[in-house]
Amino acid sequence: MRAINSCGSFPVERTVQVGAPPLVQLAAINGICEGGNITPTATFTPCGTPITGYGWTFANGQPATASTAVPGTITFPTNGAHPITVTAASGCGPTLDDAILTVDPLPLPPVVNGPIEVCAGGTIALSAAPVAGTTFTWTGPNGFTSTQ
């Protein structure tokens, strides 16, 4: 910049800092089962001006919101698609990133078919109907285990 009047020309230099809203990148979040927990994280990068605030929202999560860079553990008691949003703000405005967390329902307990009682030394045949996406482990006395 230059100031000019009848007495002359006087240059003035000033450094101008150009800022932008911060960059926010939510780390990948893997799906969980109903009643499970996540500990979400994000990368925050200031762009010329300091970050002045953070915000998280967790649809159907417990807790449902956080106002810190690291929100801690969040529990999702119900299944479904749950949006997660993280925001960072600076003097140049806010920026957000979001993702959908998939929370799968818990499988129904299996119905076990077979006799309820067996004599000592006898054998027993138990069965259960298949449940999609579920594996079963049978356990019994003397360290018996089976996945069939």
Backbone torsions as a table, in degrees:
resi	resn	phi	psi	omega
1	MET	NA	152.0	-179.1
2	ARG	-138.3	130.0	174.3
3	ALA	-98.5	126.8	-178.2
4	ILE	-126.7	132.2	171.2
5	ASN	-147.5	-168.0	-176.6
6	SER	-67.0	-16.5	179.9
7	CYS	-90.4	-7.4	178.4
8	GLY	140.0	-169.4	-179.1
9	SER	-118.1	130.4	-175.7
10	PHE	-128.2	110.0	179.0
11	PRO	-76.5	143.7	176.4
12	VAL	-130.8	126.3	178.1
13	GLU	-108.3	136.6	175.7
14	ARG	-138.2	138.8	174.4
15	THR	-87.5	128.4	179.1
16	VAL	-110.6	124.6	178.1
17	GLN	-93.3	123.1	179.3
18	VAL	-100.4	123.0	-178.4
19	GLY	-114.8	171.4	177.3
20	ALA	-146.2	164.0	174.3
21	PRO	-58.1	154.0	-179.2
22	PRO	-66.2	159.1	172.5
23	LEU	-90.4	139.6	180.0
24	VAL	-130.8	128.9	175.9
25	GLN	-133.2	112.4	178.2
26	LEU	-74.3	128.5	177.7
27	ALA	-68.2	152.7	179.7
28	ALA	-56.0	140.1	179.5
29	ILE	-122.2	120.5	178.3
30	ASN	-82.3	150.0	177.8
31	GLY	-63.3	157.1	-178.8
32	ILE	-133.8	174.2	174.1
33	CYS	-95.2	154.8	178.0
34	GLU	-47.8	131.5	-178.3
35	GLY	86.3	-1.7	-178.8
36	GLY	-82.9	175.7	-176.6
37	ASN	-123.0	154.6	167.9
38	ILE	-130.9	157.5	172.4
39	THR	-127.4	85.5	-173.4
40	PRO	-71.5	151.9	175.6
41	THR	-136.6	159.4	177.1
42	ALA	-145.9	157.4	174.3
43	THR	-103.4	128.3	-179.6
44	PHE	-116.3	127.5	-179.8
45	THR	-125.3	114.4	176.8
46	PRO	-69.4	147.5	-178.3
47	CYS	-122.4	67.7	176.3
48	GLY	99.8	-29.3	176.9
49	THR	-128.0	149.1	-177.1
50	PRO	-65.7	151.3	174.6
51	ILE	-74.8	128.8	-176.0
52	THR	-108.0	-9.8	179.8
53	GLY	-168.7	154.3	179.8
54	TYR	-128.5	150.0	175.4
55	GLY	-149.4	139.2	176.5
56	TRP	-127.9	142.7	168.7
57	THR	-129.6	138.7	-178.0
58	PHE	-128.8	97.9	-178.8
59	ALA	-59.6	122.6	-179.8
60	ASN	66.8	13.4	177.1
61	GLY	-89.8	162.6	176.8
62	GLN	-128.7	109.2	-0.5
63	PRO	-73.4	164.7	-176.6
64	ALA	-86.6	-18.3	-178.8
65	THR	-143.8	162.0	172.4
66	ALA	-150.7	152.6	-178.8
67	SER	-125.9	31.9	178.7
68	THR	-125.4	164.6	179.7
69	ALA	-65.5	-33.2	179.3
70	VAL	-118.9	108.1	-171.8
71	PRO	-79.8	-11.8	-178.4
72	GLY	86.4	-159.9	-175.4
73	THR	-86.3	132.8	179.4
74	ILE	-120.3	132.1	-179.6
75	THR	-103.8	140.7	177.6
76	PHE	-120.7	99.2	-174.8
77	PRO	-77.4	-13.3	-177.7
78	THR	-122.2	151.5	179.4
79	ASN	-81.4	165.2	178.5
80	GLY	132.0	-171.6	177.6
81	ALA	-98.7	117.0	-173.9
82	HIS	-116.0	114.1	177.6
83	PRO	-68.0	140.5	174.4
84	ILE	-124.6	130.3	-179.8
85	THR	-129.5	136.6	175.1
86	VAL	-123.8	138.4	-177.9
87	THR	-130.5	143.3	170.6
88	ALA	-130.2	142.5	-178.3
89	ALA	-126.5	151.0	173.7
90	SER	-140.9	-176.4	177.2
91	GLY	-62.3	-16.2	179.3
92	CYS	-97.2	4.0	176.5
93	GLY	117.8	176.2	-179.7
94	PRO	-96.6	158.9	172.4
95	THR	-138.1	148.6	179.3
96	LEU	-135.6	162.2	171.0
97	ASP	-139.1	152.1	-179.0
98	ASP	-147.4	166.0	179.8
99	ALA	-155.7	165.1	175.1
100	ILE	-109.7	125.7	175.6
101	LEU	-94.7	125.7	176.1
102	THR	-93.1	121.5	177.8
103	VAL	-112.0	112.8	-177.5
104	ASP	-83.0	147.3	177.1
105	PRO	-70.8	153.4	173.9
106	LEU	-72.4	144.9	178.2
107	PRO	-70.4	152.6	175.2
108	LEU	-69.3	147.5	177.2
109	PRO	-63.9	142.9	-178.3
110	PRO	-70.5	153.0	172.4
111	VAL	-95.7	116.0	-177.2
112	VAL	-91.6	127.6	179.2
113	ASN	-106.9	140.5	178.3
114	GLY	142.6	176.5	-178.2
115	PRO	-69.6	149.6	179.1
116	ILE	-86.4	-30.4	-177.6
117	GLU	-121.3	148.6	175.6
118	VAL	-145.9	146.7	179.0
119	CYS	-76.3	151.0	178.0
120	ALA	-54.2	132.5	-179.7
121	GLY	85.2	-8.2	-179.9
122	GLY	-82.5	174.6	177.7
123	THR	-111.7	159.0	-179.2
124	ILE	-139.0	141.5	176.4
125	ALA	-117.4	114.5	178.9
126	LEU	-112.1	151.9	177.4
127	SER	-146.6	160.7	175.9
128	ALA	-143.3	145.2	178.0
129	ALA	-69.6	142.9	179.2
130	PRO	-60.6	146.1	174.4
131	VAL	-124.5	122.5	-175.5
132	ALA	-53.3	132.9	176.4
133	GLY	73.3	14.0	-175.6
134	THR	-124.8	141.7	171.3
135	THR	-115.2	152.3	-179.3
136	PHE	-114.5	145.7	172.0
137	THR	-125.2	122.7	177.8
138	TRP	-96.4	135.9	176.2
139	THR	-130.2	151.7	-179.5
140	GLY	-153.4	-167.6	-177.3
141	PRO	-68.6	162.9	176.8
142	ASN	57.9	32.6	175.8
143	GLY	76.6	13.6	-179.8
144	PHE	-64.7	132.3	170.5
145	THR	-141.9	151.5	176.8
146	SER	-156.6	147.6	174.6
147	THR	-112.7	12.6	-179.3
148	GLN	-98.6	NA	NA
